[in-house]
């Protein structure tokens, strides 16, 4: 008699457990979605999704995607640094075992009071540092100095010849050699035109010593 009662009790427990497991299995769904920012719809990475009053949940990846097993009627809590905490209740009237969601996260903006930072402890020290400040030239003054004739002339004198000038000079030397080929070069000391210019300059006093001012 006792064995029969124990057997009936065991069968009742097994049947109840299977029924409860079937009911729980029917409530489980694959909950997937993407967490995005409400203002730009950009994915929010590494959002923590927890089922309220439980330790179950997951974390979204770098692209805001998440997927885990939840129950119908669960209250999900979404949290992320820089965003307000939000909730979502899984509908308990779902048909099927899958549910997708695009969850918007709202930024959590914290306004703080204005803080003025001064590098000098006292106004007197600020005045002293301000008067000793060496203000650099503005862009217009820098451009004016860089384009001054004296600076450009000094730069031109110190600048070596480039490839085109070297080529031109070499060709000119070659032309001079070919011009006098097969004959003697004229000697400038026997040039009558040069002597005429020299005598005229002598008469004009171009070679007189001029007093320095």
Backbone as ProteinMPNN parsed JSONL, in Angstrom:
{"seq_chain_A": "XXXXXXXXXXXXXXXXXXXXXXXXXXXXXXXXXXXXXXXXXXXXXXXXXXXXXXXXXXXXXXXXXXXXXXXXXXXXXXXXXXXXXXXXXXXXXXXXXXXXXXXXXXXXXXXXXXXXXXXXXXXXXXXXXXXXXXXXXXXXXXXXXXXXXXXXXXXXXXXXXXXXXXXXXXXXXXXXXXXXXXXXXXXXXXXXXXXXXXXXXXXXXXXXXXXXX", "coords_chain_A": {"N_chain_A": [[0.831, -1.202, 0.0], [1.884, 1.221, 0.831], [3.96, 1.437, -0.974], [2.536, 1.738, -3.321], [1.379, 4.268, -2.957], [3.676, 5.855, -2.857], [4.619, 5.461, -5.425], [2.566, 6.613, -6.949], [2.801, 9.255, -6.068], [5.352, 9.904, -6.999], [4.953, 9.716, -9.768], [3.147, 11.799, -10.083], [4.697, 14.035, -9.393], [6.664, 13.96, -11.398], [5.078, 14.33, -13.684], [4.036, 16.871, -13.171], [6.405, 18.359, -13.163], [7.273, 18.052, -15.826], [5.17, 19.344, -17.12], [5.445, 21.921, -16.126], [7.981, 22.524, -17.147], [7.433, 22.449, -19.873], [5.673, 24.601, -20.064], [7.395, 26.681, -19.288], [9.284, 26.486, -21.31], [7.747, 27.253, -23.46], [7.49, 29.954, -22.95], [9.984, 31.058, -23.34], [12.06, 33.045, -25.408], [14.084, 34.062, -28.214], [15.712, 36.875, -27.872], [16.662, 39.619, -29.656], [18.501, 42.447, -30.936], [19.351, 45.939, -31.622], [21.143, 48.528, -30.12], [20.808, 51.962, -30.271], [21.705, 55.454, -30.645], [19.486, 58.065, -29.811], [19.555, 60.569, -31.064], [21.25, 60.525, -33.289], [21.069, 58.019, -34.343], [23.217, 56.349, -34.39], [25.071, 53.36, -33.695], [25.247, 52.21, -30.318], [27.85, 51.148, -28.495], [28.627, 48.325, -26.355], [26.492, 48.189, -24.473], [24.813, 47.446, -21.492], [22.506, 44.935, -20.865], [20.09, 43.858, -18.765], [17.941, 41.514, -17.127], [15.329, 42.47, -15.105], [15.541, 42.16, -11.574], [16.96, 39.823, -11.708], [19.924, 37.891, -12.493], [20.395, 37.552, -15.102], [21.261, 38.336, -18.458], [22.949, 40.367, -20.956], [25.564, 41.852, -23.014], [25.887, 44.401, -25.395], [27.625, 44.36, -28.574], [30.424, 45.947, -30.301], [29.077, 47.174, -32.365], [26.615, 47.663, -31.33], [24.901, 45.511, -31.309], [22.944, 42.867, -29.873], [21.987, 39.735, -28.369], [20.091, 37.341, -26.721], [18.613, 34.857, -24.53], [15.374, 35.31, -23.39], [12.391, 35.786, -21.368], [8.878, 35.87, -22.018], [7.242, 38.802, -21.085], [9.29, 39.712, -19.464], [11.105, 42.328, -17.839], [13.372, 44.438, -19.199], [16.435, 46.068, -18.601], [18.299, 48.7, -19.794], [21.517, 49.961, -19.804], [24.186, 52.318, -20.046], [27.31, 54.032, -20.151], [27.126, 57.506, -20.139], [24.581, 57.611, -21.108], [21.062, 57.665, -20.432], [19.373, 55.518, -18.126], [17.202, 53.01, -19.321], [14.128, 51.207, -19.949], [12.53, 48.195, -21.073], [9.737, 46.246, -21.753], [9.182, 42.955, -22.435], [6.787, 41.854, -24.665], [4.034, 39.867, -23.554], [2.341, 38.56, -25.166], [3.364, 37.433, -27.408], [3.725, 35.731, -30.511], [5.381, 32.967, -31.426], [8.926, 32.276, -31.136], [10.867, 34.229, -31.303], [12.144, 37.557, -31.199], [12.706, 40.868, -32.25], [14.384, 44.022, -31.818], [14.876, 47.524, -32.052], [16.452, 49.567, -30.056], [16.303, 52.732, -28.634], [18.66, 54.87, -27.167], [18.954, 57.465, -24.803], [20.866, 60.37, -24.43], [22.685, 61.234, -21.506], [22.992, 64.158, -20.201], [24.983, 66.187, -18.245], [24.977, 69.151, -16.587], [27.281, 71.434, -15.387], [28.392, 73.929, -13.053], [29.826, 77.075, -14.085], [33.304, 77.416, -14.172], [35.916, 79.511, -13.489], [39.194, 79.731, -14.425], [42.241, 80.964, -13.44], [45.547, 81.818, -14.304], [47.175, 83.357, -12.731], [47.64, 84.277, -9.362], [46.939, 86.797, -8.266], [45.536, 90.029, -9.23], [47.56, 91.934, -9.604], [49.856, 90.471, -10.286], [48.958, 89.422, -12.68], [48.731, 91.789, -14.225], [51.409, 92.571, -14.343], [52.547, 90.423, -15.763], [51.126, 90.663, -18.129], [51.945, 93.144, -19.168], [54.588, 92.564, -19.675], [54.404, 90.867, -21.749], [55.368, 89.511, -24.836], [54.152, 90.272, -27.731], [53.548, 88.512, -30.636], [54.145, 89.137, -34.188], [51.433, 89.805, -36.436], [49.812, 87.985, -39.142], [49.805, 89.612, -41.427], [51.886, 91.45, -40.98], [54.046, 89.709, -40.833], [54.043, 88.712, -43.458], [54.613, 91.083, -44.818], [57.233, 91.622, -43.962], [58.55, 89.402, -44.994], [58.381, 89.895, -47.711], [59.915, 92.094, -48.218], [62.034, 94.292, -50.147], [64.815, 94.336, -49.545], [65.225, 91.933, -48.137], [64.461, 90.061, -50.091], [66.391, 90.602, -52.052], [68.777, 89.868, -50.739], [68.264, 87.168, -50.367], [68.169, 86.352, -53.028], [70.809, 86.764, -53.85], [72.182, 84.915, -52.32], [71.154, 82.586, -53.215], [71.741, 79.592, -54.895], [72.419, 78.685, -58.36], [69.908, 77.079, -60.287], [68.937, 74.023, -61.999], [68.094, 74.778, -64.601], [69.351, 77.295, -65.003], [72.051, 76.593, -64.799], [72.242, 74.938, -67.023], [71.714, 76.802, -69.05], [73.918, 78.543, -68.742], [76.038, 76.81, -69.343], [75.486, 76.22, -72.018], [75.835, 78.776, -73.12], [78.562, 79.191, -72.74], [79.499, 77.24, -74.453], [78.58, 78.191, -76.91], [80.083, 80.548, -77.139], [82.623, 79.462, -77.449], [82.325, 78.151, -79.9], [81.85, 80.336, -81.529], [84.252, 81.694, -81.912], [85.772, 79.795, -83.13], [88.504, 78.494, -84.951], [89.844, 80.903, -85.197], [91.616, 83.691, -83.706], [90.84, 84.941, -80.502], [89.553, 88.22, -80.001], [91.475, 90.869, -78.521], [90.626, 92.832, -75.832], [92.073, 95.127, -75.173], [92.974, 96.292, -77.467], [90.757, 97.316, -78.646], [89.178, 99.822, -80.36], [86.752, 101.078, -79.864], [86.288, 100.586, -77.176], [88.442, 102.039, -76.139], [87.655, 104.601, -76.868], [85.362, 105.008, -75.326], [86.542, 104.914, -72.822], [88.233, 107.179, -72.831], [86.347, 109.212, -73.099], [84.922, 108.923, -70.711], [86.936, 109.624, -68.979], [87.308, 112.308, -69.581], [84.878, 113.261, -68.739], [85.137, 113.13, -66.052], [84.621, 110.862, -64.597], [86.339, 109.24, -63.215], [87.332, 110.663, -61.148], [88.141, 111.191, -57.732], [85.714, 110.844, -55.346], [84.403, 112.529, -52.578], [83.544, 110.953, -49.584], [80.355, 110.851, -48.167]], "CA_chain_A": [[0.0, 0.0, 0.0], [2.787, 2.387, 0.909], [4.685, 1.502, -2.237], [1.624, 2.266, -4.344], [1.251, 5.711, -2.736], [4.931, 6.492, -3.266], [4.688, 5.415, -6.882], [1.642, 7.629, -7.459], [3.379, 10.569, -5.771], [6.475, 10.103, -7.911], [4.398, 9.968, -11.1], [2.541, 13.131, -10.059], [5.791, 15.021, -9.402], [7.27, 13.954, -12.735], [4.14, 14.935, -14.63], [3.974, 18.308, -12.887], [7.669, 18.948, -13.603], [7.272, 18.125, -17.282], [4.221, 20.377, -17.515], [6.05, 23.224, -15.823], [9.079, 22.732, -18.095], [6.853, 22.773, -21.17], [5.156, 25.965, -20.001], [8.533, 27.604, -19.282], [9.884, 26.45, -22.635], [6.901, 28.03, -24.352], [7.654, 31.371, -22.656], [11.326, 31.499, -23.712], [12.216, 33.573, -26.762], [15.406, 34.589, -28.567], [15.531, 38.329, -27.924], [17.796, 40.225, -30.363], [18.258, 43.836, -31.307], [20.465, 46.88, -31.761], [21.014, 49.741, -29.312], [21.249, 53.123, -31.045], [21.511, 56.759, -30.018], [18.229, 58.618, -30.315], [19.733, 61.784, -31.849], [21.96, 60.275, -34.546], [20.828, 56.627, -34.749], [24.47, 55.604, -34.444], [25.079, 52.265, -32.713], [25.849, 52.454, -29.002], [28.548, 49.902, -28.162], [28.833, 47.842, -24.987], [25.343, 48.482, -23.614], [24.473, 46.339, -20.599], [21.078, 44.605, -20.843], [19.818, 42.926, -17.671], [16.551, 41.234, -16.781], [15.091, 43.039, -13.784], [15.467, 41.258, -10.415], [17.688, 38.582, -11.984], [21.313, 38.075, -12.918], [20.464, 37.192, -16.511], [21.386, 39.46, -19.373], [24.057, 40.314, -21.908], [26.164, 43.139, -23.36], [25.947, 44.586, -26.847], [28.983, 44.406, -29.104], [30.889, 47.268, -30.75], [28.087, 47.729, -33.284], [25.353, 47.808, -30.63], [24.051, 44.329, -31.474], [22.868, 41.954, -28.736], [21.057, 38.62, -28.541], [20.115, 36.41, -25.593], [17.336, 34.19, -24.265], [14.558, 35.996, -22.389], [11.039, 35.267, -21.199], [7.793, 36.796, -22.306], [6.873, 39.579, -19.913], [10.46, 40.191, -18.723], [11.445, 43.748, -17.896], [14.793, 44.563, -19.525], [17.022, 47.353, -18.22], [19.43, 49.06, -20.658], [22.379, 50.973, -19.187], [25.463, 52.579, -20.716], [27.925, 55.272, -19.676], [26.784, 58.652, -20.976], [23.186, 57.515, -21.539], [20.115, 57.44, -19.352], [18.859, 54.153, -17.982], [15.898, 52.835, -19.962], [13.52, 49.896, -19.734], [11.667, 47.644, -22.122], [9.008, 45.059, -21.303], [8.937, 42.013, -23.528], [5.343, 41.542, -24.708], [3.687, 38.502, -23.146], [1.391, 37.999, -26.138], [4.1, 37.161, -28.644], [3.509, 34.456, -31.204], [6.687, 32.549, -31.908], [9.996, 32.261, -30.137], [11.891, 35.213, -31.655], [11.688, 38.947, -31.148], [13.78, 41.808, -32.592], [14.104, 45.361, -31.301], [15.838, 48.627, -32.189], [16.224, 50.305, -28.814], [16.927, 54.059, -28.645], [19.255, 55.307, -25.906], [18.962, 58.925, -24.687], [22.09, 60.847, -23.786], [22.556, 61.772, -20.155], [23.809, 65.367, -20.168], [25.13, 66.753, -16.903], [25.426, 70.539, -16.633], [27.991, 71.859, -14.18], [28.55, 75.372, -12.952], [30.993, 77.636, -14.761], [34.498, 77.549, -13.334], [36.914, 80.4, -14.077], [40.548, 79.334, -14.044], [43.189, 82.044, -13.654], [46.918, 81.34, -14.089], [47.885, 84.207, -11.773], [46.861, 84.352, -8.114], [46.456, 88.142, -7.947], [45.473, 90.926, -10.393], [48.84, 92.619, -9.801], [50.731, 89.575, -11.036], [48.433, 89.365, -14.047], [49.1, 93.031, -14.899], [52.85, 92.533, -14.607], [52.8, 89.458, -16.834], [50.532, 91.173, -19.368], [52.802, 94.207, -19.692], [55.846, 91.969, -20.137], [54.114, 89.909, -22.809], [55.922, 89.809, -26.159], [53.104, 89.919, -28.691], [54.154, 88.228, -31.949], [53.567, 89.83, -35.338], [50.312, 89.138, -37.075], [50.129, 87.396, -40.448], [50.073, 90.666, -42.404], [53.214, 91.988, -40.727], [55.009, 88.672, -41.216], [54.109, 88.698, -44.922], [55.291, 92.312, -45.258], [58.666, 91.455, -43.733], [59.081, 88.384, -45.907], [58.379, 90.411, -49.079], [60.676, 93.341, -48.308], [63.046, 94.217, -51.224], [66.137, 94.003, -49.02], [65.28, 90.505, -47.834], [64.417, 89.313, -51.348], [67.683, 90.756, -52.726], [69.769, 89.039, -50.052], [67.953, 85.774, -50.666], [68.532, 86.078, -54.416], [72.266, 86.68, -53.953], [72.664, 83.689, -51.682], [70.518, 81.405, -53.797], [72.544, 79.004, -55.98], [71.724, 78.488, -59.624], [69.21, 75.817, -60.436], [69.294, 73.214, -63.158], [67.886, 75.508, -65.856], [70.387, 78.323, -65.142], [73.317, 75.916, -65.094], [72.181, 74.494, -68.419], [71.841, 77.988, -69.902], [75.301, 79.029, -68.666], [76.887, 75.866, -70.064], [75.26, 76.419, -73.454], [76.426, 80.052, -73.512], [79.997, 78.971, -72.862], [79.732, 76.451, -75.673], [78.359, 79.089, -78.052], [81.24, 81.44, -77.227], [83.742, 78.701, -78.002], [82.074, 77.903, -81.319], [81.84, 81.605, -82.264], [85.625, 82.063, -82.257], [86.512, 78.621, -83.562], [89.315, 78.707, -86.149], [90.441, 82.238, -85.207], [92.043, 84.169, -82.406], [89.901, 85.813, -79.8], [90.002, 89.62, -79.964], [91.992, 91.347, -77.24], [89.888, 94.079, -75.561], [92.938, 96.3, -75.03], [93.149, 96.889, -78.789], [89.436, 97.665, -79.171], [89.082, 101.291, -80.418], [85.491, 101.545, -79.267], [86.488, 100.589, -75.732], [89.31, 103.169, -75.817], [86.879, 105.832, -77.026], [84.512, 105.142, -74.138], [87.407, 105.19, -71.678], [88.678, 108.577, -72.901], [85.192, 110.062, -72.849], [84.646, 108.865, -69.275], [88.003, 110.37, -68.302], [87.007, 113.724, -69.747], [83.69, 113.594, -67.932], [85.491, 113.101, -64.636], [84.053, 109.699, -63.908], [87.354, 108.565, -62.408], [87.782, 111.521, -60.068], [87.834, 110.701, -56.393], [84.567, 111.521, -54.756], [84.428, 112.529, -51.109], [82.482, 110.17, -48.958], [79.416, 111.648, -47.381]], "C_chain_A": [[0.87, 1.258, 0.0], [3.547, 2.556, -0.391], [3.816, 2.093, -3.335], [1.479, 3.775, -4.207], [2.516, 6.453, -3.172], [5.058, 6.536, -4.778], [3.775, 6.464, -7.506], [2.189, 9.037, -7.233], [4.521, 10.895, -6.72], [5.988, 10.42, -9.322], [3.789, 11.367, -11.173], [3.61, 14.226, -10.13], [6.428, 15.103, -10.776], [6.368, 14.627, -13.754], [4.058, 16.438, -14.431], [5.246, 19.008, -13.357], [7.738, 19.079, -15.107], [6.336, 19.217, -17.777], [4.797, 21.765, -17.282], [7.184, 23.541, -16.794], [8.544, 23.097, -19.469], [6.312, 24.195, -21.189], [6.299, 26.978, -20.046], [9.199, 27.649, -20.649], [9.059, 27.256, -23.621], [7.037, 29.519, -24.134], [9.019, 31.901, -23.076], [11.353, 31.954, -25.166], [13.669, 33.986, -26.964], [15.238, 36.083, -28.818], [16.789, 38.955, -28.523], [17.461, 41.67, -30.702], [19.536, 44.639, -31.419], [20.16, 48.091, -30.893], [21.61, 50.908, -30.087], [21.023, 54.388, -30.233], [20.296, 57.435, -30.633], [18.431, 59.824, -31.226], [20.389, 61.537, -33.199], [21.717, 58.89, -35.121], [22.125, 55.854, -34.971], [24.447, 54.488, -33.4], [25.777, 52.675, -31.42], [26.537, 51.162, -28.568], [28.524, 49.606, -26.666], [27.731, 48.308, -24.023], [25.039, 47.241, -22.772], [22.963, 46.155, -20.571], [20.866, 43.532, -19.785], [18.318, 42.736, -17.509], [16.341, 41.663, -15.334], [14.903, 41.945, -12.735], [16.117, 39.906, -10.689], [19.127, 38.931, -12.323], [21.494, 37.725, -14.386], [20.55, 38.454, -17.372], [22.562, 39.273, -20.316], [24.594, 41.724, -22.109], [26.229, 43.25, -24.879], [27.399, 44.667, -27.304], [29.318, 45.821, -29.566], [29.864, 47.95, -31.65], [26.702, 47.836, -32.645], [24.445, 46.598, -30.696], [24.1, 43.455, -30.219], [21.852, 40.857, -29.05], [21.211, 37.678, -27.352], [18.71, 35.832, -25.409], [16.623, 34.925, -23.138], [13.19, 35.322, -22.313], [10.03, 36.333, -21.599], [7.372, 37.492, -21.016], [8.049, 40.07, -19.095], [10.621, 41.699, -18.893], [12.953, 43.871, -18.075], [15.264, 45.972, -19.206], [18.272, 47.576, -19.071], [20.224, 50.177, -19.973], [23.667, 51.087, -19.99], [25.995, 53.913, -20.219], [27.625, 56.398, -20.664], [25.356, 58.645, -21.472], [22.3, 57.234, -20.328], [19.67, 55.979, -19.323], [17.456, 54.072, -18.581], [15.426, 51.4, -19.769], [12.701, 49.492, -20.951], [11.044, 46.361, -21.592], [8.718, 44.179, -22.512], [7.449, 41.679, -23.545], [5.076, 40.08, -24.345], [2.717, 37.837, -24.107], [2.074, 37.69, -27.465], [3.725, 35.798, -29.204], [4.839, 34.058, -31.835], [7.722, 32.659, -30.804], [11.138, 33.206, -30.483], [11.29, 36.615, -31.605], [12.898, 39.852, -31.392], [13.372, 43.216, -32.178], [15.239, 46.304, -31.676], [15.566, 49.576, -31.032], [17.005, 51.616, -28.842], [17.408, 54.417, -27.245], [19.342, 56.834, -25.917], [20.193, 59.364, -23.897], [21.783, 61.466, -22.426], [23.518, 62.948, -20.022], [23.802, 65.945, -18.761], [25.702, 68.159, -17.044], [26.073, 70.908, -15.302], [28.141, 73.372, -14.204], [29.84, 75.824, -13.631], [32.134, 77.831, -13.768], [35.507, 78.408, -14.088], [38.292, 80.038, -13.528], [41.5, 80.468, -14.411], [44.603, 81.529, -13.394], [47.704, 82.168, -13.083], [47.034, 84.372, -10.522], [46.242, 85.721, -7.865], [46.382, 88.985, -9.213], [46.79, 91.651, -10.654], [49.811, 91.752, -10.601], [50.26, 89.424, -12.483], [48.827, 90.611, -14.843], [50.579, 93.034, -15.259], [53.179, 91.581, -15.758], [52.251, 89.955, -18.167], [51.399, 92.258, -19.987], [54.123, 93.661, -20.227], [55.643, 90.994, -21.286], [54.677, 90.392, -24.137], [54.928, 89.327, -27.21], [53.74, 89.658, -30.053], [53.452, 89.009, -33.058], [52.387, 89.049, -35.89], [50.717, 88.656, -38.466], [50.48, 88.464, -41.483], [51.475, 91.235, -42.225], [54.296, 90.975, -41.1], [55.162, 88.612, -42.731], [54.836, 89.927, -45.455], [56.806, 92.201, -45.068], [59.271, 90.448, -44.714], [59.185, 88.88, -47.341], [59.135, 91.727, -49.216], [61.754, 93.216, -49.389], [64.429, 93.827, -50.713], [66.264, 92.507, -48.746], [65.279, 89.67, -49.111], [65.744, 89.403, -52.094], [68.755, 89.891, -52.074], [69.524, 87.552, -50.311], [68.375, 85.413, -52.086], [70.042, 85.943, -54.583], [72.798, 85.368, -53.379], [72.098, 82.425, -52.311], [71.377, 80.846, -54.929], [71.707, 78.821, -57.244], [71.068, 77.11, -59.659], [69.65, 75.075, -61.684], [69.16, 73.962, -64.468], [68.954, 76.575, -66.074], [71.747, 77.704, -65.44], [73.366, 75.444, -66.546], [72.356, 75.674, -69.377], [73.272, 78.514, -69.907], [76.24, 78.119, -69.451], [76.725, 76.03, -71.571], [75.88, 77.726, -73.94], [77.943, 79.933, -73.659], [80.332, 78.193, -74.132], [79.56, 77.302, -76.916], [79.54, 80.03, -78.226], [82.449, 80.722, -77.824], [83.559, 78.465, -79.503], [82.143, 79.191, -82.147], [83.245, 81.991, -82.731], [86.44, 80.862, -82.728], [87.256, 78.914, -84.872], [89.946, 80.077, -86.234], [90.829, 82.624, -83.788], [90.954, 85.047, -81.79], [90.416, 87.249, -79.825], [90.451, 90.013, -78.561], [91.33, 92.689, -76.955], [90.781, 95.308, -75.489], [93.175, 97.002, -76.365], [91.815, 97.291, -79.421], [89.302, 99.188, -79.198], [87.803, 101.825, -79.777], [85.624, 101.607, -77.753], [87.383, 101.745, -75.312], [88.547, 104.483, -75.92], [85.981, 106.063, -75.809], [85.339, 105.488, -72.905], [87.841, 106.651, -71.656], [87.526, 109.52, -72.595], [84.839, 110.074, -71.367], [85.687, 109.633, -68.484], [87.744, 111.866, -68.386], [85.812, 114.147, -68.889], [83.972, 113.576, -66.437], [84.917, 111.93, -63.876], [85.051, 109.016, -62.985], [87.899, 109.447, -61.293], [87.34, 110.956, -58.728], [86.709, 111.528, -55.797], [84.647, 111.402, -53.24], [83.243, 111.727, -50.572], [81.613, 111.072, -48.099], [79.411, 111.154, -45.952]], "O_chain_A": [[0.618, 2.215, -0.731], [3.757, 3.676, -0.858], [4.294, 2.853, -4.177], [1.455, 4.491, -5.208], [2.449, 7.526, -3.771], [5.539, 7.517, -5.345], [4.152, 7.128, -8.472], [2.059, 9.906, -8.095], [4.645, 12.026, -7.189], [6.543, 11.29, -9.994], [3.898, 12.043, -12.196], [3.447, 15.219, -10.838], [6.704, 16.197, -11.269], [6.832, 15.403, -14.589], [4.015, 17.197, -15.399], [5.186, 20.117, -13.887], [8.206, 20.094, -15.622], [6.651, 19.932, -18.729], [4.661, 22.662, -18.113], [7.338, 24.686, -17.219], [9.112, 23.944, -20.158], [6.458, 24.914, -22.177], [6.213, 27.996, -20.733], [9.63, 28.71, -21.102], [9.613, 27.88, -24.527], [6.732, 30.295, -25.04], [9.188, 33.118, -23.158], [10.749, 31.331, -26.039], [14.394, 34.23, -25.999], [14.694, 36.499, -29.841], [17.871, 38.831, -27.95], [16.295, 42.061, -30.748], [20.643, 44.108, -31.325], [19.049, 48.62, -30.925], [22.765, 50.859, -30.509], [20.259, 54.4, -29.267], [20.102, 57.381, -31.847], [17.585, 60.093, -32.078], [20.116, 62.259, -34.158], [22.109, 58.608, -36.253], [22.136, 54.831, -35.655], [23.862, 54.658, -32.331], [26.773, 53.398, -31.438], [25.857, 50.171, -28.298], [28.415, 50.506, -25.833], [28.008, 48.758, -22.911], [25.013, 46.123, -23.287], [22.222, 47.097, -20.29], [21.398, 42.428, -19.896], [17.53, 43.658, -17.72], [17.092, 41.261, -14.446], [14.214, 40.951, -12.961], [15.852, 38.94, -9.974], [19.498, 40.101, -12.426], [22.623, 37.614, -14.864], [19.981, 39.493, -17.041], [23.098, 38.175, -20.459], [24.144, 42.671, -21.463], [26.589, 42.291, -25.562], [28.29, 45.001, -26.523], [28.596, 46.771, -29.266], [29.796, 49.178, -31.688], [25.718, 48.074, -33.346], [23.324, 46.645, -30.19], [25.145, 43.316, -29.584], [20.971, 41.034, -29.892], [22.321, 37.267, -27.016], [17.754, 36.265, -26.051], [17.19, 35.138, -22.066], [12.878, 34.417, -23.087], [10.299, 37.532, -21.527], [7.172, 36.848, -19.987], [7.845, 40.784, -18.114], [10.315, 42.263, -19.944], [13.722, 43.457, -17.207], [14.577, 46.95, -19.503], [19.187, 46.753, -19.074], [19.664, 51.21, -19.608], [24.173, 50.107, -20.536], [25.222, 54.819, -19.904], [27.843, 56.258, -21.868], [24.944, 59.563, -22.181], [22.735, 56.645, -19.339], [19.603, 55.307, -20.352], [16.629, 54.96, -18.371], [16.213, 50.503, -19.468], [12.249, 50.326, -21.736], [11.736, 45.498, -21.051], [8.091, 44.61, -23.48], [6.906, 41.26, -22.523], [5.797, 39.178, -24.772], [2.313, 36.693, -23.899], [1.434, 37.688, -28.517], [3.448, 34.851, -28.468], [5.353, 34.77, -32.698], [7.424, 33.082, -29.687], [12.26, 33.016, -30.013], [10.119, 36.832, -31.916], [13.97, 39.641, -30.824], [12.192, 43.566, -32.183], [16.413, 45.935, -31.625], [14.569, 50.299, -31.029], [18.219, 51.618, -29.048], [16.672, 54.287, -26.267], [19.753, 57.43, -26.913], [20.514, 58.807, -22.847], [20.761, 62.125, -22.234], [24.708, 62.764, -19.764], [22.745, 66.161, -18.168], [26.802, 68.33, -17.57], [25.488, 70.718, -14.235], [28.029, 74.006, -15.253], [30.806, 75.07, -13.739], [31.94, 78.347, -12.668], [35.906, 78.067, -15.202], [38.514, 80.042, -12.317], [41.555, 80.884, -15.568], [44.843, 80.875, -12.379], [48.769, 81.751, -12.628], [45.826, 84.585, -10.621], [45.144, 85.812, -7.316], [47.088, 88.698, -10.18], [47.108, 91.953, -11.804], [50.506, 92.247, -11.489], [51.076, 89.312, -13.398], [49.214, 90.503, -16.006], [50.956, 93.452, -16.354], [53.995, 91.902, -16.622], [52.841, 89.699, -19.217], [51.572, 92.29, -21.205], [54.709, 94.243, -21.14], [56.596, 90.365, -21.747], [54.485, 91.547, -24.517], [54.868, 88.142, -27.536], [54.423, 90.54, -30.573], [52.325, 89.478, -32.894], [52.339, 87.82, -35.828], [51.84, 88.897, -38.91], [51.353, 88.249, -42.324], [52.177, 91.476, -43.207], [55.345, 91.35, -41.624], [56.275, 88.478, -43.239], [55.586, 89.835, -46.427], [57.572, 92.64, -45.926], [60.386, 90.641, -45.199], [59.984, 88.356, -48.117], [59.005, 92.407, -50.234], [62.338, 92.142, -49.541], [65.142, 93.071, -51.374], [67.275, 91.888, -49.078], [66.009, 88.684, -49.209], [66.188, 88.426, -52.697], [69.549, 89.254, -52.766], [70.469, 86.776, -50.455], [68.874, 84.315, -52.333], [70.51, 85.111, -55.36], [73.752, 84.791, -53.902], [72.519, 81.318, -51.975], [71.711, 81.59, -55.852], [70.476, 78.805, -57.209], [71.595, 76.127, -59.138], [70.619, 75.457, -62.341], [70.0, 73.816, -65.356], [69.423, 76.754, -67.198], [72.51, 78.237, -66.246], [74.399, 75.539, -67.208], [73.053, 75.566, -70.386], [73.788, 78.891, -70.959], [77.136, 78.6, -70.145], [77.705, 75.984, -72.314], [76.398, 77.783, -75.055], [78.535, 80.497, -74.579], [81.331, 78.467, -74.797], [80.313, 77.153, -77.878], [79.958, 80.285, -79.355], [83.203, 81.301, -78.606], [84.511, 78.566, -80.278], [82.459, 79.143, -83.336], [83.41, 82.55, -83.816], [87.67, 80.91, -82.725], [86.694, 79.512, -85.789], [90.542, 80.4, -87.262], [90.433, 81.984, -82.813], [90.253, 85.786, -82.482], [91.62, 87.465, -79.682], [89.896, 89.563, -77.559], [91.459, 93.61, -77.762], [90.31, 96.422, -75.718], [93.538, 98.178, -76.39], [91.762, 97.576, -80.617], [89.313, 99.804, -78.132], [87.799, 102.917, -79.21], [85.145, 102.544, -77.115], [87.149, 102.371, -74.278], [88.781, 105.391, -75.122], [85.861, 107.188, -75.326], [84.901, 106.256, -72.049], [87.825, 107.293, -70.606], [87.712, 110.522, -71.905], [84.492, 111.123, -70.823], [85.379, 110.223, -67.449], [87.928, 112.601, -67.415], [85.764, 115.268, -68.382], [83.12, 113.971, -65.642], [84.745, 111.99, -62.658], [84.656, 108.292, -62.071], [88.814, 109.048, -60.573], [86.29, 110.323, -58.619], [86.767, 112.757, -55.758], [84.918, 110.333, -52.693], [82.115, 111.827, -51.054], [82.11, 111.95, -47.394], [78.684, 111.69, -45.116]]}, "name": "protein", "num_of_chains": 1, "seq": "XXXXXXXXXXXXXXXXXXXXXXXXXXXXXXXXXXXXXXXXXXXXXXXXXXXXXXXXXXXXXXXXXXXXXXXXXXXXXXXXXXXXXXXXXXXXXXXXXXXXXXXXXXXXXXXXXXXXXXXXXXXXXXXXXXXXXXXXXXXXXXXXXXXXXXXXXXXXXXXXXXXXXXXXXXXXXXXXXXXXXXXXXXXXXXXXXXXXXXXXXXXXXXXXXXXXX"}
